[in-house]
Amino acid sequence: MLFLWKLPVVQVVFLHALLCYGHLVSGYKIPVIENLGATLDQFDTIDFSDNDLRKLEGFPLLPRIKSLHFNNNRIWCVMPFLLLNLKMCL
């Protein structure tokens, strides 16, 4: 298990041109997403590209999230009611 707070100290947090904050967790080969509650709902977008994610589950209530990026992952299972916790616009 790999928690987000155990990632290297050099993590990329950026501000988009539209004044939206983003978090780049790309390329760390994370197998499972855990402990997203530690982000304290500070980000509008989180990029999980180029990891080893298989399932999307266990997301806490994050109403500020507008977009999630999952490029180059092998996701085969998305848990029901995931979008209810994220409050994303479809």
WOHU-V723003 format. One line per field, one symbol per residue. psi: psi as a letter, one per 40 degrees, with the letter a starting at -180 (. if undefined). burial: + if it has 9 or more other C-alpha atoms within 8 Angstrom, else -. A space follows every 10 residues. Layout:
psi: ???
burial: ???
//
This chain:
psi: hhideeiidg ihhihidefh hihhfheefh dhhifedeef feidihhfif afhdihifhi hgedhdihhf ifighehhii edddddfih.
burial: -+++------ +---+----+ +++++++-++ ++++-+---- +-++++++++ ++++++--+- -++++--+++ --+-+--+-- -+--++++--
//
